[in-house]
């Protein structure tokens, strides 16, 4: 099985934390962006997590490539997403948002609109 090797960094301009795991190929990465959402009429800023698959292009630049992945790439990403390191990040987001649902009525009202 694949083991995720995470590198953590801060993106000061966006106020987010970035985790990077090796991608399926040597020149690709799985990027997890953890940030706070600012929602109109909600007092708190709940956590959000996004994952992006970044691949090196023929011109040497890197591009987000979340569509048209091969079955092997998709399977690899699913394996990494299931790893303990990544699941711990998702659990942290869930715990934070569960806490906000209990303590912030404005967030609870927002969530109830979608449930």
Buried (B, 14 or more C-beta within 10 A) or exposed (E): EBEBEBEEEEEEEEEBBBBBBBBBEEEBBBBBBBBEEEBEEBEBBBBBBEBBBBBBEEEEEEEEBEEEBEEEBEEBBEBBBEBEBBEEBBEEBEEBBEEBBEEBEBBEEBBEEEE
